[in-house]
Amino acid sequence: MADGTRSVRGGSPASSPVLGGGGRATAVAAAGVSSPPGHGFRRVTLTKPTFCHYCTDFIWGLAGYQCEVCNFMSHEKCLKNIKIPCSCVAPSLVRVPVAHCFGSPGHYKRKFCTVCRKSLESPALRCEVCELHVHTDCILFACSDCRQCHQDGHQDHDTYHHHWREGNLSSSARCEVCRKTCGSSEVLSGMRCEWCGILAHAACYVIVTPECTFGRLRNMILPPSCVQLFSRNFSKLHCFRVTENLQTEPGKSFKDEKVRAVQPGEEKAAWRPQGKQMLKIFDGNDAVKRNQFRLISVPRIAKNEEVVEAALRAYYINDDEQEYELQTFTQQALLSDDVINRNDAVEDSNLSSVFRESVPEAWIIRAKPKDEEVIRIYPAWLKVGMAYVSLRVNKDSTTQTVVKEVLPLLGKQVIQRMVLDNQELILNRLKDIRKTSIRQMNQTRFYIVENNKSIVRVNLLVGGLPPQLSREEYTNILKAELAIKTNVVSVSHVYQAQGAVVLEISCFSEAERIYMLVKDTTVNDNLAWSGLPEASKIPQNCCPVLVFVNPKSGGLKGRDLLYSFRKLLNPHQVFELTNGGPLPGFHTFCKVPSFRVLVCGGDGTVGWVLGALEEIRHKLACSEPSVAILPLGTGNDLGRVLRWGAGYSGEDPYSILVSVDEADDVLMDRWTILLDADEPAEGAENGVAEPEPPKIVQMNNYCGLGIDAELSLDFHHAREEEPGKFNSRFHNKGVYVKVGLQKISHTRNLHKDIKLQVDQQEVELPSIEGLIFINIPSWGSGADLWGSDSDNRFEKPRIDDGLLEVVGVTGVVHMGQVQGGFRSGIRIAQGSYFRVTLLKPIPVQVDGEPWIQAPGRIIISAAGPKVLAVDLF
C-alpha cells in the first residue's frame, strides 16, 4: 500500500481519499515527467508488494508513482507512456455517453473497480451489457461509456470502432499485437474490445486498426446499426429486459445503499488517523437533498485550498482548486481563509476554523462565480471529424449567438433546431447547474443538433389480455384500463393466441405514462409488459441468433448464461423467458429475413418456445428458423437426440455459439394433441358445470398415460411445495427415484381403462400400466424405450419420418430396467394418426408437463410443417 492512502471505512477505499502533501502538478514535475491524461502522480513509499498498472511488472524498491485521484500505480519509467485516462477526465473523452445497466450487487473474485482501480472485496456491481465492475459507492463516478447497442433515431453511421474496456482479463490472456501475456490477476490492466473480444496491452491497443468487424461471431450478432429503440426516459434495465432485483438485505433497498457513500451516523464510528479530521463533503444542492456525501480525511493543520483539493479529488474532479470554495452546511457562509490549528493560538477575527466545536463537520463545495466560462460543444452528427469545439461565453452570450459562432467551425451554414431558447443566457444556465452539483457541471455537455424531424415511435408489448379478441376489442380494453389517447397511441400488432398487443406510441410522455401505469395494472389478474426494439435492414450475409434463456433451469445456471450471452452478442437479441415469454423476442425479429434460435432450458422450455413459434410463424419474415438447444433441464432428451449433450456443465458460452454457427439443420416432426373431455371439471360451483372445452397442446418428445405421467405429476407437486430445493439435476433425479419407489407396489390395469386406434385400426393392448407415444429415440433422461432390436413389423424410427412409436411399460420396475439399459419397452404400434378413448380419469403428461385428464378422447396427429432443428454433428 502506498504511504498515506489509508482507508477510513469499509467498502470501497475510494470513498475516503486522504489529503496528500503538495499539489499534483508539483509532484509530477519534480520527477521530470510530463503528466499523462488527467492523472496527478506523486512519489509514494511502498509498504507491500505492488505491481505497475501499465506494464503489470513488479515495482522493485520502496518508491513508486501513484495517481492521487484514481490510484493508478506506475514505475517512473512508465509514466511517459501511459495513455489510459484518469477517472476524473475519462467522461469528457467519451464522444457519445451511454449509461450502464447495473444489476444486483454480488461478490466478484479477482475483479477490480474501474473507478478506483482497487480490488472488489465487498459486494459490488457489474454492468449487464459490458465488462464494467465498480464498488457500490463508486457507481456515481463510473464513466458512461457502455456499448452502443442500438440506434435512437439520430445516429447515421454504419462503421463501428473497437469498444475498449480496461482490465479484469484472465491471467492467461494474450495480446493480439505482440502475442505476449496481457492479463493480470494482481492489478487492473490490459484492454479488451467488447464487441469482437480482441485483447491487447495498454501499450499495444493504440496501434490496432480502429474499425471493429465483430470477430468470429460477426454473422451471429445483431448489428447495432440495424436496431432502433427510442429509449428516452426509460431505464436501461427496462430497455434490455433485465430483471430488477436489487434487494441486498431484508427491508433495505440497494437504491438506498448507492445513493450515498456513507450512511448517516456511520462517520461517528469511522477510524480517524492521529491528528486528522473527518469531514462530510456535499457537491451541491442535489447532494444535500439526497443526503449523498463523501468523506475526506484532512490534517488539523491545513490550508483551505488543501481541503478543497481533497474534496475535489473525492468527487473525481481534476480542476484547479482556486476555482472552488467551501460553504458551511448550515450557514452557507463562504470560507476563503486558511484553516489553522487553534491550540494555544490567539483567535484572529479575520480567520476561522472548520474544526471549532460550534461549526458542523459537513460542508458544501461550490464553484466561485465567474464573468466568463469556457464550454465544450459537441456535434450530435457523428460523421463530423472533430469531437467538440471549445468556446468562451460571457454574461451576454445567448444560445443563438453561440450557435452562430460554432456552426462555421463545424462546416454547417444553417440551423434548424436548438434545444435551448434562442435568448437564453448561457452563463445563467451554467450557474444554475453548478449550484445543483459541481459533479453534474463537470459532466454537462452542450450539443448542437440538426432537426431532421424524426418521427417518435415507442413500442410497448402488453400481454396477459383475454385471447382471441379483435383489434377493436383490445383497443376498448386498453381505453378502459389505461385511458390511452388514440391520437398518439395505436395498436400496431395483435397476437390473438397469446392475448397480447403491441402499442405504437408517438409521444414520449404518453409512452412513459402508459409504461408506469401498466406496471401497476392488471387485466384478468395478469398483465405483462416489455419495451421492444425494432430490428430491420439486416445485411445479406448476417444470420443473427435469437437467444432465449430460462434462468430457473439447470440449477440456476441460466443466470450466468444470460450475463455471458449479453456480453458476447447484442443484448437486444438475448431474452429472459421469465420476463414476457418468447413473444417479445419473436416480435423483435419479425422483420429479420434469416435467423436462428438458441433455447437454453429443459425440454419443457423448448416446447414452450416451439409452441410460440408455431403460433406466430405466419407473421415472421423468416417463418422457419432453425432451433438449437442448450440443455439446462433434468431429462434433456431432445438435447441428447440432437447431440447437444445430457446437460450443460459449464462449457464456454463462446464455444457454444461457435458450435451453433457451424452445426447443420435437420428436420423434426411435431405433433398436435387434441384433448376432448366428456365430463365436467371437478370443483364446479353448485355441482353443475359444462364439460371442459377441447384443448390443444403441442408435442415434441413424447406423451405418456398412466404410471409414467403419475410419477411426473408427483414430482411436479413436490417441486411446487418446495421450489427452492430443486436447483440441481442430481436432486431432481433423486426425487424421481423416491416417488418411483413409493409406487413400486402400485397396480393399475391401464389396458382396461383406455382404448387405442392407430390409423383408423383398433389395437388390442397388452397388460400394461403405462402407454407412451415417442417421437424421439430418447426417454426418461436418455433411455431407449423402443429398443435397437430389428423387427419386421415396424420401420426403423427417425425423428423426421412422420411416424410415432407406441410403447407400453408394465410398472415402475420395468421403467427402471429400461432406464438401466437392461430391457426395452413393449412395442405396440407405429403410425401417424392416433385416437385414445379414456374411460376414467387418468394421469397424462406431454413433454414432462403432467395433469389429470378427465374421461373423453385424445387425438394425436401430425402438426403443420416440420421443425428445423440444429444437429451439433
Secondary structure, DSSP 8 states (H G I E B T S, - for coil): -BTT----SSS-GGGS-B--SS-HHHHHHHTT----TT--EEEEEB-S--B-TTT--B--SSEEEEETTT--EE-TTTGGG--S--TTTHHHH-SS-B---B---B--TT-B-TTT--B--S-EEEBSSSS-EEETTTGGG---B----SB-SS------B--EEES---TT-B-TTT-SB---SSSS--EEETTT--EE-TTTGGGS-SB---GGGTTTS--GGGEE---TTS-HHHHTT-----EEETTEEHHHHHH-SS-TTHHHHS---TTEEEEEEE-SHHHHHHT--EEEEEESSB-HHHHHHHHHHHTT--S-GGGEEEEETTT--EE-S-B---TT----TT---TTSTTS-SEEEEEE---SEEEEEEEESSTTSS-S-EEEEEETT-BHHHHHHHHHHHHT-------SS-TT-BHHHHHHHHHHH-HHHHHH--EEE---------EEEEEE---SS--HHHHHHHHHHHH---TTTEEEEEEETTTTEEEEEES-HHHHHHHHHHHHT--STT--EEEEE-EE----TT---EEEEE-TTSTTTTHHHHHHHHHHHS-GGGEEETTTT-SHHHHHHTTT-SS-EEEEEE-HHHHHHHHHHHHHHGGG-SSSS-EEEEEE-SSS-HHHHHTTS-SS--S--HHHHHHHHHH-EEEEE--EEEEEEESSB-TT-GGG---B---EEEEESSEEEEEHHHHHHHHHHHHHHH-GGG--SHHHHHHHHHHHHHHTTT----HHHHEEEEETTEEE---S-SEEEEESSS-BTTTB-SS-S---TTS----TTSS-EEEEEE-SHHHHHHHHTTS---EEEEEESEEEEEESS-EEEEETTEEEEE-SEEEEEEE-SS-EEEEE--
